[in-house]
């Protein structure tokens, strides 16, 4: 059950990361160029192929494809992300668009941090564990009941994470809400005019 859940979570994350990039080729190229790690021809090749690789690996992991090469390729991809992030962080370059799941809007200043690098490393470790799992994983070796439970667990975890991210976008600790700003105006409007 746990390998199925891990595979589904990794696959879901790769799909969530890759699909928006397929629709924004210029944004993808800009994100790759921002890292300043590759020569120009390789930047264009990476920007063109990376989203498709993420979607393909994500779909295979989500489907539970029983080939150890699939999670091994995902681990290599996550390790590449870790290396790119760590190199730029060590260079002191934090004002980069991570390019992890989508691209920042022009109104927000993109920033990478060690959180992004550690996340990529944790994902690489999870994918490596799947690749090295004794007896394999996936639909060929996992009973159907365990597959269903694993997918259900993955859906719950994924929903909880997406819900937390949505709440974080709305709830801003330490900031006054719009209602508190409008409360003063409400009292002013109800006060009798002099």
C-alpha positions in Angstrom: 0.0 0.0 0.0 2.7 2.5 0.9 4.7 2.0 -2.3 1.5 2.5 -4.3 0.8 5.7 -2.4 4.4 7.0 -2.8 4.3 6.2 -6.5 1.0 7.9 -6.9 2.1 11.0 -5.0 5.3 11.3 -7.0 3.4 10.8 -10.2 0.8 13.4 -9.2 3.4 15.9 -8.3 5.2 15.4 -11.6 2.0 15.8 -13.5 1.1 18.9 -11.5 4.5 20.3 -12.3 4.7 19.3 -16.0 1.2 20.1 -17.4 1.4 23.9 -16.8 4.9 24.0 -18.3 3.6 22.3 -21.5 1.3 25.3 -22.1 3.9 28.0 -21.3 7.0 27.4 -23.4 8.4 30.9 -23.1 8.0 30.8 -19.4 9.8 27.5 -19.2 12.7 28.7 -21.3 12.9 31.8 -19.1 13.0 29.7 -16.0 15.7 27.4 -17.4 17.8 30.4 -18.6 17.5 32.0 -15.1 19.5 29.2 -13.5 22.5 30.0 -15.8 23.8 26.4 -15.8 23.6 25.4 -19.4 24.8 26.7 -22.8 22.0 28.4 -24.9 21.3 25.4 -27.2 20.9 23.1 -24.2 18.7 25.6 -22.4 16.3 25.5 -25.4 16.4 21.7 -25.5 15.8 21.4 -21.8 12.9 23.8 -21.9 11.4 21.9 -24.7 11.8 18.4 -23.3 11.6 18.8 -19.5 7.8 19.3 -19.3 7.1 16.2 -21.5 9.5 14.1 -19.4 7.7 15.2 -16.2 4.3 14.4 -17.7 5.4 11.0 -19.0 7.2 10.0 -15.7 4.2 11.3 -13.7 1.7 9.3 -15.7 3.8 6.1 -15.5 4.3 6.5 -11.7 0.6 7.3 -11.2 -0.4 4.3 -13.2 2.0 2.1 -11.1 4.1 1.0 -14.0 6.1 -1.9 -12.6 9.5 -0.9 -14.1 12.3 0.1 -11.7 13.6 2.4 -14.5 10.6 4.7 -14.0 11.2 5.7 -10.4 15.0 5.7 -11.1 14.5 8.2 -13.9 12.3 10.3 -11.6 15.0 10.2 -8.9 17.6 11.4 -11.4 15.3 14.2 -12.4 14.7 15.3 -8.8 18.5 15.1 -8.1 19.1 17.3 -11.1 16.6 19.8 -9.7 18.3 19.6 -6.3 21.7 20.3 -7.9 20.4 23.2 -10.0 18.8 24.8 -6.9 21.8 24.1 -4.6 24.3 25.6 -7.1 22.4 28.8 -7.4 21.7 29.1 -3.7 25.4 28.6 -3.0 26.1 31.3 -5.6 23.8 33.6 -3.6 21.3 33.7 -6.4 17.9 33.6 -4.7 15.8 35.8 -7.0 15.0 33.0 -9.4 11.7 31.5 -10.5 11.9 27.9 -9.2 9.9 26.7 -12.1 8.7 23.9 -9.9 5.0 23.9 -10.5 4.2 27.0 -12.5 5.8 30.3 -13.1 5.5 33.4 -11.0 3.3 36.2 -12.1 5.1 39.3 -13.1 3.6 41.1 -10.1 5.5 38.8 -7.6 9.2 38.5 -7.2 10.3 34.9 -7.6 12.6 33.5 -4.9 14.2 30.1 -4.4 15.2 28.8 -1.0 16.7 25.8 0.6 13.2 24.6 1.1 13.0 24.0 -2.6 16.3 22.2 -2.7 15.5 20.0 0.3 12.1 19.2 -1.2 13.7 18.0 -4.4 16.2 15.9 -2.4 13.4 14.3 -0.4 11.5 13.5 -3.6 14.7 12.0 -5.1 15.0 9.8 -2.0 11.4 8.6 -2.2 11.8 7.8 -5.9 15.1 6.0 -5.2 13.4 3.9 -2.5 10.8 2.8 -5.0 13.4 1.9 -7.6 15.3 -0.2 -5.1 12.3 -1.8 -3.4 12.9 -5.6 -3.1 10.4 -7.5 -5.1 9.4 -4.4 -7.1 6.3 -2.3 -6.9 3.4 -1.4 -9.1 0.4 -3.1 -10.6 2.3 -6.4 -11.4 3.2 -7.1 -7.8 0.6 -5.3 -5.7 -2.8 -6.8 -5.0 -5.7 -4.8 -6.2 -7.0 -4.0 -2.7 -3.6 -2.6 -1.7 -3.5 -0.5 -4.9 -6.9 1.0 -4.2 -5.9 1.8 -0.6 -2.6 3.2 -1.7 -4.3 5.4 -4.3 -6.9 6.5 -1.7 -4.1 7.4 0.7 -2.3 9.4 -2.0 -5.5 11.3 -2.9 -6.0 12.2 0.7 -2.5 13.4 1.2 -2.5 15.3 -2.1 -5.9 16.9 -1.2 -4.6 17.9 2.2 -1.4 19.5 0.8 -3.4 21.3 -1.9 -5.9 22.5 0.7 -3.1 23.8 2.9 -1.5 25.6 0.0 -4.9 27.2 -0.9 -5.4 28.2 2.8 -1.9 29.7 3.0 -2.7 31.8 -0.1 -5.8 33.2 1.7 -4.7 33.3 5.3 -1.9 35.7 6.1 -0.8 35.5 9.7 0.3 38.9 11.1 -1.7 40.9 8.6 -5.0 42.6 9.1 -7.9 41.2 7.2 -10.0 43.3 4.9 -12.9 43.1 7.4 -10.8 44.8 10.1 -10.0 47.7 7.6 -13.6 48.1 6.7 -14.9 48.0 10.3 -13.8 51.6 10.9 -15.6 52.7 7.7 -18.7 50.8 8.8 -18.8 52.7 12.1 -18.1 56.0 10.4 -21.0 55.4 8.0 -23.4 54.5 10.8 -22.5 57.5 12.9 -25.0 60.4 12.7 -23.7 63.3 10.6 -23.1 66.5 12.4 
